[in-house]
């Protein structure tokens, strides 16, 4: 019989009911799971054979692979990213072509909470159950029908738009042959001045890149009216200059690369725009409802990760609704809130130094002052003292220290692998 050697040095008085003991990790991709830049991963001239950076890359992911081999199915990794599936696959293929060590996840959630894909027989397959669930919770969101109706709206607002599809609404420098620029370069000059590009095959997100000639402000208003009229729960965000995604445009008859003119349209199940929180909260709800003693860990580095990293967003699972406009130090005067956070089978790992996550770092300090350890803050995923893998192990170790059933089901090999340096809470 395996007893947690740190906390339990006597035979427990009550019987142990054996449960799953599973750990599910939801990690952002860029600057979290992979500490290496897109350019490093996709430029053939970078991370060359024999370089120190290449060695660092291979050692980092080899450690993840070794950890998974030890876990023997007790740990599941889901990458939850702002990228779409073709973008992610493009990176993974480049890593393969460069003969780099990389550990591929069990599942991928794309477009900040959109579609979910699982690996089957070496291929990524869409989780259609999630798409059906979203349709039910939004009064009939159907991306294929919505796209058709949006195209009709655009035709009404602009004469002779040129509809195209690309895997990624970005440039060749970013995504080569799957980029919008590749399609753009096949257009006539007149077509290139009037394009509307939809990314392909996404159930729970629609991304559109527009030529700057298109009257997108009016189109946005029409699309919002369309959703209201049809009682479909969805949100429309418009970025006339998207500095996160440059696109080709025609200026004075010449092609230029400029911040994209983009629109992002997403379903809003239960009146809440879908985000990275959706899948994580659903997984945590199942753990709580089924009392499985499983553990959920979320890790991220930027503002689009905040919702899934913030423990306040899960309090409703315990019947506690909080006003997040109230300072957290005021909320933490409520013992019910503190007790719920303390028993929550959830840890978040905050990576890097983004100002958008400063409040979570301060929240960590406030919680630790009360003896509650739920947030781990690290400088970067490669940090030798407290990198991402070490932080995952720390969260598992801490939870095992408090939960006998979890540590029993984890098994001796996995538990021992967590003890390479002990807990940072000590």
N, C-alpha and C positions, 0 to 999 in steps of 0.2 A: 504494500500500500504506500502511495506517495503522499507525504505530508509536506506542506510548505515549511522548509527548514528555518525560515526567518521568523515567522510569527508563531507557528504552532509547534510547541515542543512537548505537547501532551496529546493523548488520544481524545478527540472531541466527544463531549457527552451526548450530543444528539446524533441521530443517524444522518448520513449524507445521501442526498438524492442526486444521482449522476445526471448531468444535463450536457448541453452541447459544448460549452467551453470554446466557442468560436471567436476569433478576432477579425473584424472587418475594418479595413483601412480605406478611407476615401481621401486621395491625395491629388492636389492640383499637379499639373504636368510641368509647365515651365517655371523654373526657379524654385521648385519644390521637389517633386520626385526626381526630375533631372536638373542638376545645378549647372548644366552646360547650355550655352546659348544655341539658338536656332542655327546661326551661322556656323558654329563649331560642329554641330551635328550633321549639317547638310552640305557644307562646302568640302569638296574632295581634297582640297589642299591643306585642310586643317586637321588636327589630331593625327599627324603622320606617325608611321612606324618609328619606335624608339624614343618618341618625345615624352617628356615628363608628364605633360597634360594628358596624353593618351593613356599612360600607365595609371594616372589618377582616375580617369574615366573607367577603365577596366576593373580596377580594384573596387571602386564604389559599387558597381553593379554586380560584381562577383560576390560581394558581401551580402547583397539582397538575395541573390540566388542561393547562397549557402544557408541563409536564414530560412528561406522557404523550404529547402530540402529538409532542414531540421524540423520545421513546423508540421510537415506531413499532412497537409490539408487543413490544419487548424487555423491558418491565416489566409484571408482572401484580400487581394489588392484590387481596388477599383480606381482608375485614373478618372478624375472629373475635371474637365478642361474647357476653356473657351474655344478651342479648336473644333473643327468638324472632323469626321472620320477620315476623309481623304488627306487632310492636313496631318493628322496623327500618323496615318499609314506612310505618308511621304517621308516623315522623319525616321520611322522604324526601318523602312527599306534602305534609306541612306546609311543608317548605322550598320545594317547587314552588309551592304556593299563595301563599307569601309572595314569590315571584319572586326568590328568592335564588340566587346562583351556588353550585352544588354539583357535585362530581365523584363520580359513582357508581362503586363498585368493580366488578371483574370477577366476583367470587364472594363469598359470605357463608357463614360457618360460625356456626351459632346455638347457644345454650345451652351455652357453654363447651366446645366440641368436639363438639356433637351433629350435627345435620343440616347438609349442605353444599348450597348452591344456586348455580347458575350462571345468568347472564343469557343468554337466547336470544330473539331477536326482541322485545327490550324487556321480557321477562317473566322472573321468577325461576322456575327449574325445579329440582326436587330431584335431587340426584345419587344415584340409586337404587343405583349400584354401591357406594357407601360403605355404605349400609344393608345390602346383601347381605353385604358383607365383615364388618360388625359382627356380623351374625347368625351367620356361620360361626365367628367367633373367640370367641363367647360361649356356644356350645352351644345356639343356637336362640333368642336374644332376638328377640321379635316384639312390638312395642309394642301393636299392636291386640289380640292375644291376651292379653298381660299386663294391659292395661286391663280387659278383660272379667273376668279372674280376680280382679283387685283389687276390682272392684265386687262380686263374689260374696263376697269376704272381708269387705268393709265391711257388706254386708247381714247376714252372720252375726254381726257384732259389734255392730250398731246397728239398731234397728228403724226402718223407713221412712225411710232417708236419701233426700234429693232430689238426684238426679244432674243436673248441668247442665254445659254447655260454654261457655267463653268464649275469645276470642282471647288475652286478657291478664288474668291474675289480679291486677288492680290497680284503681285508682279512676278515676272520670270525670275528675278533675283531671289525672291522668296521661295517660289514653288515650281519653277521650271515649266515642264510641259503640262501640268495640271492647272496652271494659273489663268486668271482672266486675261492677262496680257497676251497669252498665246492665242486665245480666241479672238481677241481684239485685233491682233495683227493680220487675221484672215479677212477682216471686214474692209469694204470700200471706204474711202474717206467720208462719204456722206453717212454711211451706216455707223461709222465710228463716232460721229458727232451726235448720235441719237440712240445709243444703246441702253438697254435695261437688262442687267445680268442677274439671274436667279442662281443661287448655288443649288446643286443637285441633291435629290433624294434625302430630305430631312422631314421627319414627321412632326417634331415638336419645336421647330424653329424655321423661320423664313428669313433669309438674308438677301437683300437686293442692293446692287451697286448701280448707280445711275450716271449717265453722261451729265455734265454740268448744264447742258441745255434743257434738261427736263425740269418742269415746274414741281419740284418735290414737296414743297410746303403745302400746296393745294392738294396734291395726291395724298399726303399724310392725313389731312383732314377728312378727305373722302373715305379713306380706308377705315378710320375711326368711326365715322358715321355708319359705315357698312356693318361693323361689328355690333354697334348699338342697335341698329335696325333688326339684325338677325339674332340678337340676344346671345352672342358668342362672347365668352369671357377671354379677352386677349388684350395685349398692350402693343403699342407701336412706338418705337424710339427712332428718331431721325437725327443723323449726324451729317450735316452738310460738308463738314471737313473732319473726316475720321483719321486722326494722326496715328492710330494704331493699325491702320490698313491702307497703304497707298495703292492707287489704281492708275491705269493709263487714261489720259484725257487728250482731246484735241484743242490746242490753243493757237489761234492765228494760222491754222492749217498744218500745224506741226504737233507730233505726239510728244506729250510730256508726262512725267510721273508725278502725281500730286496726291494729297490727302483725299481719300475716297469720299464720294457723296453717297452715303449709305443709309439704309433703313433696315432695322431689325424688328421682326414681328414674332411674338411668342405667345403661347396660350397662358391663361391665368387661372389654373384650377383652384377652386374654392376662393376665387376673387384675389388670389395672390399670384403675381407674375412668377412663372417657373424659374427656379434658380438652383444653384448647387445644394441649397438646403433641402430641396424636395426629397431626393433619394435618401439622404442621410437621416432625415427626420423619420421617414417611413421605416428605415431599417431599425432605428432606435425604438420606435413605437412597437415594433414586433418583439424586440428583446424585452421591453418592459411588460407588454401584454402577455407574452408567453412565459415570462419569468425563466428565461433560459440561462441566465448568468453569462451571456455573451458580452463582448466588449466592442464598442464602436469608437474609432479614432478618425478624426478629420485633420488634414494638414493643408496649409496654404500660405501664400505670401502677399496677396494683394486684396484690393477692395472687393473684387468679385468673389472672393472666398469668405468674406466677413460673415455672411449669414450662416454658413455651415459651421464656422469656427466659434460663434458666440453661444455660450451655454444658456443664455437667457432665452434664446429662440426655441428651446426644447422644454421649457417649463410648462407649457400648455399640456404636455403629455402627462403631467401630474395634476392637471386641473387648476393650474395657477396661471392667470393671465396678467402680464405686467405691462406697464406703460414705459416703453423704452426711452421716452423723452425725460423720464425721471432719472436723475443721476444714479449710477449703480451703487454708489456708497450709501445712498438713501435706501435703495432696494435691499441692500445687504443688512439693514437693520431688522428685516423681517426674518424671523427664525424659520418660517415655513419655506421661504425661498432658499435660504442657506442649506436647510436640511435636504431639499429636493436636489440641489446642485451636488451636494456631497454624495448622495446615494446614486446619482445618475451614472449609468454604465457608459460613460462618454468622456473622452479626453480630446482636447484640441492642441495642435502643434502650430505655433505662429512662427513663420520663417522670415528672416530678413528684417528690414527696418522701414517698411512702408509706413508713412504717416497715417495712412487710412486705417491702420490696425493699432495705432498707439493706444486707443482706449482699451483694447484687449490686453495689452501689456500691463496697463495700470490696473485693470480688473484682476489680472493674475496676482499682482502684489496685494490687492485688497482681500482676495480670497485666501491667500496664504497666511495673511495676518490672522485669519480665523481658522487656520489649520486645514484648509480645503485645497487640495492639489488637483486641478482640472485643466490647467493651461500650461503648456511648456513653450517657452520662448527661446528660440535659437538664432544665432547670427546668420547662418546659412546651412544648407543641407550637407555640405562637405566638411563642416567644422569637426576637427578631430576629437574634441572633447564632448560636444553635444550636437552632432549632426542628426540628420533625419532618422536613420536606422537606429542610432542609439536612443533617440527620443521615443521612437515607437516601442523599443524594448523597455524603456523607463516607464511608459504608461502601462504596459502589460504587467511589468513587475509590481508596480504600485497597486494595480487592481487585483492581482493575484494575492498580494499581501493582505488585502481586505476581504477577499472573496474565496473561501475555501473550496467551494464547488468548482469555480473557474480554474483554480490551480490544480485540483485533482484531474480534471478533464484535459488540462494542457499537456500533462505527461512530463516525465522526468527530463528527457532530452531537451525539450523546448524550454522548460523552466530554467534549467541549468544554463542554457544559452543566453538568458536574460541577465545573468548575474555577472557580466563582464564590467565590473566597476560599480555595481550597486545602483541605488536610486538617487537621483539628484535632490530628492526631498530631504535626504538625511543631512 
